[in-house]
Amino acid sequence: MIHRWSIARRLFVANLVIVLAFIAIGGTAAYLDARDRSYEEAGRRMTGVAAAIAASPLVLQAADTPDPSAVLQPYALDVMAGSGADFITIMAPDRTRWTHPRDEEIGRPYIGSIDAALRGEVFTEVMAGTLGPSVRTIVPVKDAAGTVKALVAAGVTVRTVDVALSGRLPALLVLGLALLLGGSVASWLLGRYLRRVTRGWGPEQLAQLFAYYESVLHSVREGLILIDTRGRVVMYNDQAAELLGLVPRGSGDDPSKPPALSDLPLTESLKDLFESGRTAHDEIHLTGPRIVVVNQGPAQAPGSPGARRPAVFGTVATIRDRTEIESLGSELETMKTLSDALRAQTHEHANRLHTMVSLLELGRTREALDFATKDLELSQQLTDEMVSSVDEPVLSALIMGKVAEANERGVKLTLTTEGSASVAGLAVQDLVTILGNLLDNAIDAAADGDAPRHVELTVESDAEGLDIIVKDSGAGIDPAAVDNIFRHGFSTKAKGPFGRGVGLALVRQAVQRLNGTMTITGTDGAQFHVFLPAIAAGTDKEEQFQ
């Protein structure tokens, strides 16, 4: 039954039991303390009464007479009536009573301790006598020589003390009820708060739910990161750690000390997004060698009927890896570029072929032969330069296709090659991404500029690595925009149907992945210089992507 109770109910019952136990223990302790204090007060009062009687000359004089009771009994009764004492017993040093509230007890031995009094000391004790348990004080009566001639015992019964103490019990009961009521109200208010926060679930249910959430966090293939309103990373799963380059959090990490966003090695774009807390849908960000898609939204508490707006605890961001998709898209774009280049070459070849056929039909064989020879020499010269300088068929085909595409758009693309016939062991996909995007941007810039429109490509390969220089005759690049030009989403051109600001961001990512460098110079047209270091001999190319 108790396993079905919510945390609020358990806390209320536990607090009620604790308050009751506290009241019982505290009340008992207070009662015993009050009783002891009453006994001490009665003892001090009886000490004063007994000392006053012992100091009276009448007692010392009567002690020397043959019948002390005849003188002392009326005196003791008078003092007892005026002092509030239940009994006053004046006795001989041998315990023989000279006075007593009951006449029949006179002459009988006193019940109690008198050894300390016989030594001349005053002491108080709780003792059961003929009148029942009582608080009594015994004071010695001494003569001028210091000899104990008699003893005076004055006391009140415990019953009398308890009656006086019972007058304080209502105050103790009121205090206990006040504590019980206050504790119950506090428990109810705290339980109401916990019921709202925990949604009425018990600790077993919360533990089970937490186990489910932990399993989900570590099993999903999407990255998940939770950030509170103060910019601290409360939680992130293993996939998020892998995608963002973070250290996986272990079960032994202190959840009360989450790391701050500023302490994590995040890229500026992701850090700005997480710190802003704004809602994001399928935003693309570059994180080192990866391209990720981020969705972000607020983490809100369940809304209550009386609340105008639910409380916001922070933000939740999901992260998906899009590197492979972008890689496939880049390869597809490369194939499209090659197909466009083939189409352009086919169109150009058809025009030239029609020209040669027309010359032959007109009987101008020599002119047709000269035209065909020159066209073959230009094509063969470009092919020979590419093959002799860059020993990579895909890269050669890409450049040749870009030459044809530039020619169609009224841009002259010239190629200068130097060095050995090698690409220094670099991945062809990365080279296609870098060179293809640089040439695309250069041809676009030159086509939008004034005549003469041209693009210069310089490719130099040696033992140290590969140098690629792309220069165009466009409007150039504003020096203030150099820092932002490689940022994802930044573009100086009009927004296209599929977005802008992707190509150069992918170039920067590929250059960083290959440990290369890239610089931008020139105001009279832009010049991009990329250097890619050679891969050491025997190194597996797949290690570049680890």
NUTIGU-568451 format. One record per residue (C-alpha): residue in one letter; y, x, z. Coordinates in steps of 0.2 Angstrom, whole numbers, plus 5000, padded with zeros to 4 digits. Layout:
AYXZ;...
//
This chain:
M500050005000;I501250145005;H501050224988;R501850074980;W503450094990;S505050164983;I505850314990;A507250204997;R506050095006;R505150245013;L506750325019;F507250165027;V505650145037;A505550335041;N507350325047;L507050175057;V505550255066;I506550405069;V508050305077;L506850205088;A506050365094;F507750445097;I508250295107;A506750295117;I506750485121;G508650485123;G508650325134;T507250395145;A508150565147;A509750475151;Y508950365163;L508050505172;D509650605172;A510650465179;R509350435193;D509350625197;R511250615198;S511150455209;Y509950545221;E511150705221;E512550585225;A511650495238;G511150665246;R512850725246;R513450565254;M512050575267;T512450755271;G514250705275;V513650565287;A512350675295;A513550825298;A514850705305;I513550635318;A512950815322;A514750875325;S515050735338;P515050795356;L514150625361;V512550685353;L512550855362;Q512950775378;A511550635376;A510250765371;D510350835389;T510150665398;P508450595403;D508550445391;P509550495375;S509050335366;A510150225378;V511650315372;L511250365355;Q510450205348;P511950095349;Y513050235342;A511850265327;L511750075323;D513650075322;V513850225311;M512350155300;A513249995297;G514950075293;S514250215282;G513050115271;A511550225276;D509850135277;F509350235293;I510050365305;T508750455315;I509250565329;M507750665336;A507250795348;P506750965341;D504950915344;R505150765331;T505250635345;R506450495338;W507850445349;T508550325337;H507850215322;P508350055313;R506749985320;D506649985339;E504750005339;E504850175330;I505950245344;G504950375354;R503750405339;P503750575329;Y504850585314;I503950595297;G504650735286;S505050915285;I506150995299;D505651175298;A507251225289;A508351125301;L507551205316;R508151375308;G509851305308;E509951255290;V510451095281;F509351025268;T509050865258;E507350795252;V506550635244;M505250585256;A504150435260;G504450375278;T504250215288;L505550125277;G504750195261;P505350325249;S507050385253;V508350515250;R508750595267;T509750745274;I509350835290;V510650925300;P510351025316;V511450995332;K511851165340;D512551205357;A513851335360;A512551475360;G511851415343;T510251345350;V509651185341;K509651045354;A509350905342;L509150845323;V510050715314;A509250635299;A510350515288;G509650435272;V509550285260;T507950215253;V507550245234;R507550055232;T509450055236;V509750205224;D508850115210;V509749955213;A511350055211;L510650135195;S510149975187;G511949935185;R512050065172;L510550005162;P511549875152;A512750015146;L511250115140;L510449965131;V512049935122;L512250115117;G510450115111;L510649955101;A512250025093;L511350175088;L509950075081;L511149965071;G512150105065;G510550205059;S509850045050;V511550015041;A511650205036;S509750195030;W510050035020;L511650105011;L510750275007;G509150175002;R510250064990;Y510950224982;L509250304980;R508550144973;R509950144960;V509750324956;T507850324955;R507750154948;G506550094962;W505150224958;G504150304971;P503850494973;E502150484965;Q502850394950;L504250524949;A503050664950;Q501950594936;L503450554925;F504050734928;A502350804923;Y502450694907;Y504250764903;E503650944906;S502250914894;V503350834881;L504650974882;H503351114880;S502351024866;V503650954854;R504051064839;E505951034840;G507051134851;L507851034866;I509251094877;L510151004891;I511951054896;D512850974911;T514750934911;R515151104918;G514451204903;R512851254912;V511151254903;V510051144914;M508551154904;Y507851214887;N506051214880;D505051354872;Q505451304855;A507351304858;A507151484866;E506251544850;L507551464838;L509051524848;G508451694853;L508451654872;V507251714885;P505951574889;R506251504906;G504851504918;S504251394932;G504851514945;D506651504939;D507851424952;P508451254945;S509951254956;K510651414947;P510651364928;P511451494916;A513151464909;L513351444890;S514451594890;D513051704897;L511851654883;P511751754866;L512251604856;T513251604839;E515051554840;S514751394830;L513351334842;K514251384857;D515851284852;L514751134848;F513851144865;E515451164875;S516351024866;G515050894870;R515450794855;T514150694846;A513350784831;H512150724817;D511150844807;E512350984808;I511851144800;H512151314809;L511651494806;T510851584821;G510451764815;P508951754803;R508751564805;I509551404798;V509451264811;V509951084811;V510751014827;N510950844834;Q511850814850;G512350664860;P512850624878;A511550604892;Q512050444901;A511350354916;P510650184914;G512050054914;S512249944929;P512949764928;G514549804938;A514949974929;R516149974915;R515450124907;P513850224912;A513950394920;V513850544909;F512850694916;G513050804901;T512350824883;V510650834875;A510450934859;T508950944848;I508651084836;R507551094821;D507151244810;R507751234792;T507451414787;E505951384776;I506751224768;E508351324764;S507251464757;L506351344746;G508051274741;S508651444737;E507151484726;L507351314718;E509151354714;T508651524707;M507351434696;K508751314690;T509851454687;L508551544676;S508151384667;D510051354663;A510151534658;L508651504646;R509451344639;A511051434636;Q510151584628;T509151454617;H510751364612;E511651534608;H510051594599;A510051434589;N511851454584;R511551634578;L509951584569;H510951444560;T512251574555;M510951694548;V510051554538;S511751494531;L512151674525;L510451694517;E510651524508;L512351584502;G511451744495;R512351864507;T510851954512;R511752114517;E512952014529;A511451914537;L510552084540;D512052164548;F512352014559;A510552004565;T510452194568;K512052194579;D511452044589;L509852124592;E510752284597;L511852194610;S510352094618;Q509252254618;Q510652354626;L510852234640;T508952224643;D508752414642;E510152434655;M509352314667;V507552374665;S508052554666;S509152534682;V508352394692;D506452394691;E506252204695;P505952074682;V506551924692;L508252014696;S508452064678;A508051894672;L509351824685;I510751944679;M510351904661;G510451724664;K512051734673;V512751834658;A512351684647;E513051564659;A514651654661;N514751674642;E514651484641;R516051454653;G517251584644;V516951724657;K516451894651;L515151974663;T514952154662;L513552264670;T513652444676;T512052514683;E511752684691;G510352774700;S508452754700;A507352614693;S506952544711;V507652404723;A507152514738;G505752404744;L506852254747;A506252074747;V506651994730;Q507051824738;D508451904748;L509052004733;V509151844723;T510051754737;I511351884738;L511651924720;G511451744714;N512751674726;L513951824724;L513951804705;D514051614706;N515651624717;A516351764706;I516051664689;D516851504698;A518351604703;A518551694686;A518351524677;D519751444687;G520851594684;D521951644670;A521351734654;P520651864652;R519251794663;H517951924667;V516651974681;E516152154684;L514452184692;T513952364698;V512152394704;E511752564711;S510052614718;D509552774726;A508552844740;E509752784753;G509752604747;L510552474735;D512452454732;I513052294724;I514852274719;V515452104712;K517252094706;D518151944697;S519751914689;G520151754700;A521551724711;G520851834725;I520551794743;D521951764757;P521751904770;A521951774783;A520351694777;V519251844777;D518551814794;N518151634790;I517451654772;F515651684778;R515651554791;H514551404787;G515451254780;F517051354775;S517551344757;T519151364747;K518451244733;A518451054733;K517050974742;G515550944731;P514250814731;F513050924742;G514451004752;R515251174751;G515251334761;V513451374761;G513151514748;L514151654756;A513451604773;L511751624766;V512251794759;R512951854776;Q511251794784;A510251884771;V511252044773;Q511152044792;R509252014791;L509152164780;N510252274792;G511552294778;T513452284777;M514652184767;T516552204764;I517852104755;T519352194746;G520652154733;T522052034731;D522152034712;G520451954711;A519051974724;Q517852114726;F516252104737;H515352264741;V513552244749;F512552394754;L510652364759;P509752514766;A508052564759;I506552514769;A505552664776;A504052714766;G502452624772;T503452484781;D502752314779;K504052204771;E503552064782;E504252164797;Q505952124791;F505751944796;Q505051974813;
//
